Amino acid sequence: MKVHVNGEPATMQQTGARFTGRAVVPANEHERIHSVWRGSYGSIVTAVVRLEDGRAAGAYMVTGGIG
């Protein structure tokens, strides 16, 4: 499993089938302009997992509130 917060890799630990991790994001990160089309909107967390048979799945979430 690969997890990123705002494009930066997050360290994950695995216990059996469960993954846990922690990322610290500075408060002013949510005030940063992410693109010319959209203002600040919180942190983007992405996760991608590749199964033993080669299949992959992913998900994303916006956290920290929309500014």
C-alpha positions, -999 to 999 in steps of 0.1 A, spaced: 0 0 0 13 35 -9 -2 65 8 6 102 1 -5 134 17 -3 164 -6 20 144 -28 44 135 0 47 98 10 34 88 44 51 60 64 27 31 69 29 1 93 12 -32 87 -2 -55 113 -18 -85 97 -43 -71 72 -44 -36 89 -24 -6 78 -18 24 101 1 56 96 4 92 107 11 124 88 16 159 103 5 187 80 14 223 90 -18 244 96 -8 270 69 -7 241 43 -45 245 41 -42 281 31 -19 274 2 -32 279 -34 -32 244 -50 -37 255 -86 -46 285 -108 -82 271 -111 -89 265 -75 -80 281 -42 -71 263 -10 -92 233 0 -74 213 26 -51 183 23 -54 156 -3 -48 120 9 -43 93 -18 -40 55 -12 -31 28 -38 -30 -9 -31 -17 -36 -54 -30 -71 -48 -10 -103 -52 -28 -111 -84 -17 -78 -99 -50 -59 -96 -48 -24 -81 -73 -1 -65 -70 35 -52 -89 61 -33 -86 98 -24 -100 121 3 -98 158 8 -94 166 45 -91 197 66 -121 216 53 -127 237 22 -113 272 24 
